[in-house]
Amino acid sequence: MTSTTHERVGEQSIVHRRTFDGSVEDLHRVHTTADLFVRWMGPRGSRVRIDRFDAVTGGAFDYTVEVGEGRYRFWGAYHEVLPTRIVHTWQFDGEHDVTLEILELAETADGRCELTITSTYATREACDRMVESGLDEGGMDSDFERIDELLAQLA
């Protein structure tokens, strides 16, 4: 199992890194193809309802993660979608600030894919809230474990 690192960079950014047993192309697909995206986004046992998912430069997304009685809506815009780079903004219910996220995908020497995500928040306080939400305790790390499982199925 590969671990994820989360590094606070300055007051408003977090850099997340993880290496996956999959190709750059497959990792790009799980981020940009709606029927693959819903298979890993959100906590185990959740359901993702997509209202819009247009993962192209200039496109947008709007989806809701349903967990038990809870509903958590996320939306944003794709500013750049390239084979090794995805730039988008996002917001979610309960958080009024916009977050800029840059995903960079790179092939490693052993043929795996390293994903680097730089999340830049509108304020220091918004970044603090994200850190406090538990990135490695059922949050992002859980999503990444599900991506690992999905990539194994795609291989």
Wavefront OBJ file of the C-alpha trace (Angstrom):
o trace
v 0.000 0.000 0.000
v 1.325 3.405 -0.950
v 1.024 6.200 1.549
v -0.019 9.754 0.826
v 1.867 12.773 2.064
v 0.108 16.024 2.932
v 2.411 19.013 3.320
v 1.256 22.448 4.362
v 3.018 24.998 2.163
v 2.685 28.536 3.422
v -0.546 29.745 4.955
v -2.998 28.837 2.210
v -1.784 25.716 0.401
v -1.461 21.986 0.919
v 0.510 19.692 -1.394
v -0.676 16.081 -1.508
v 1.474 13.360 -3.114
v 0.866 9.705 -3.810
v 2.215 7.122 -6.239
v -0.289 4.749 -7.824
v 0.132 1.345 -9.458
v -1.318 2.521 -12.718
v -0.550 4.516 -15.805
v -0.775 8.262 -16.188
v -3.540 7.669 -18.734
v -5.634 5.530 -16.374
v -5.205 7.924 -13.453
v -6.271 10.785 -15.723
v -9.350 8.777 -16.793
v -10.514 8.118 -13.226
v -10.468 11.877 -12.630
v -12.156 12.882 -15.894
v -14.681 10.121 -16.672
v -17.939 10.369 -14.737
v -18.682 6.641 -14.440
v -15.173 6.026 -13.049
v -15.171 9.127 -10.829
v -18.274 7.987 -8.920
v -16.554 4.686 -8.086
v -13.913 6.319 -5.882
v -15.168 9.730 -4.768
v -16.508 9.943 -1.229
v -16.380 7.632 1.770
v -16.964 3.907 1.404
v -20.659 3.198 1.361
v -21.512 6.611 -0.033
v -23.289 7.315 -3.286
v -22.296 10.074 -5.705
v -25.018 11.764 -7.737
v -23.665 13.727 -10.693
v -25.646 16.677 -11.992
v -22.889 17.904 -14.297
v -19.500 16.464 -15.194
v -17.826 18.049 -18.185
v -14.122 17.419 -17.542
v -12.696 19.474 -20.392
v -10.990 22.851 -20.477
v -13.780 25.357 -19.877
v -16.130 22.679 -18.509
v -17.700 22.371 -15.076
v -18.815 19.842 -12.485
v -21.572 19.620 -9.908
v -22.051 16.499 -7.810
v -23.444 15.466 -4.458
v -21.969 12.846 -2.139
v -24.740 11.091 -0.216
v -23.738 9.384 3.034
v -26.614 8.050 5.099
v -28.893 11.031 5.642
v -26.111 13.511 4.807
v -25.810 15.295 1.475
v -22.613 17.147 0.511
v -22.624 19.130 -2.721
v -19.435 20.049 -4.600
v -19.170 22.208 -7.715
v -16.525 23.977 -9.737
v -14.984 24.790 -13.098
v -12.247 23.151 -15.150
v -9.699 25.745 -16.236
v -7.276 23.339 -17.904
v -7.572 19.650 -18.717
v -4.441 18.203 -20.322
v -3.099 14.615 -20.350
v -0.751 15.275 -17.406
v -2.365 18.289 -15.730
v -5.836 19.232 -14.518
v -6.590 22.664 -13.077
v -9.966 23.323 -11.520
v -11.660 25.403 -8.877
v -14.142 23.928 -6.428
v -16.511 24.801 -3.647
v -18.770 22.794 -1.396
v -21.843 23.410 0.700
v -20.937 25.089 3.942
v -17.723 26.619 2.587
v -18.126 29.893 0.738
v -14.534 30.249 -0.411
v -13.299 28.958 -3.755
v -10.337 26.563 -3.778
v -7.884 26.254 -6.677
v -6.624 22.736 -7.262
v -3.815 21.698 -9.611
v -3.357 17.989 -10.308
v -0.086 16.940 -11.935
v 0.463 13.384 -13.149
v 3.945 12.042 -13.878
v 5.226 8.623 -14.836
v 7.814 7.268 -12.416
v 10.964 5.377 -13.425
v 9.244 2.075 -12.594
v 6.209 2.832 -14.776
v 3.841 3.896 -12.024
v 2.105 7.266 -11.756
v 2.863 9.955 -9.207
v -0.004 12.329 -8.508
v 0.766 15.723 -7.001
v -2.193 17.870 -6.004
v -1.649 21.451 -4.916
v -4.721 22.856 -3.187
v -4.695 26.606 -2.632
v -7.432 28.000 -0.412
v -8.831 31.529 -0.459
v -7.816 32.148 3.153
v -5.580 30.720 5.829
v -8.686 29.869 7.841
v -10.152 27.839 4.972
v -6.875 25.915 4.711
v -6.910 25.340 8.479
v -10.448 23.924 8.254
v -9.381 21.489 5.544
v -6.410 20.285 7.605
v -8.681 19.851 10.626
v -11.204 17.855 8.570
v -8.884 14.832 8.568
v -7.277 14.445 5.152
v -5.694 11.150 6.141
v -8.528 9.775 8.262
v -11.264 8.737 5.881
v -10.908 11.787 3.652
v -8.496 12.076 0.769
v -6.510 8.982 1.758
v -9.687 6.911 1.676
v -10.467 8.219 -1.810
v -6.940 7.337 -2.909
v -7.301 3.784 -1.575
v -10.420 3.433 -3.689
v -8.505 4.769 -6.714
v -5.875 2.067 -6.083
v -8.626 -0.558 -6.183
v -10.161 0.910 -9.332
v -6.811 1.097 -11.139
v -6.224 -2.594 -10.365
v -9.570 -3.382 -12.010
v -8.708 -1.296 -15.074
v -5.320 -2.995 -15.588
l 1 2 3 4 5 6 7 8 9 10 11 12 13 14 15 16 17 18 19 20 21 22 23 24 25 26 27 28 29 30 31 32 33 34 35 36 37 38 39 40 41 42 43 44 45 46 47 48 49 50 51 52 53 54 55 56 57 58 59 60 61 62 63 64 65 66 67 68 69 70 71 72 73 74 75 76 77 78 79 80 81 82 83 84 85 86 87 88 89 90 91 92 93 94 95 96 97 98 99 100 101 102 103 104 105 106 107 108 109 110 111 112 113 114 115 116 117 118 119 120 121 122 123 124 125 126 127 128 129 130 131 132 133 134 135 136 137 138 139 140 141 142 143 144 145 146 147 148 149 150 151 152 153 154 155
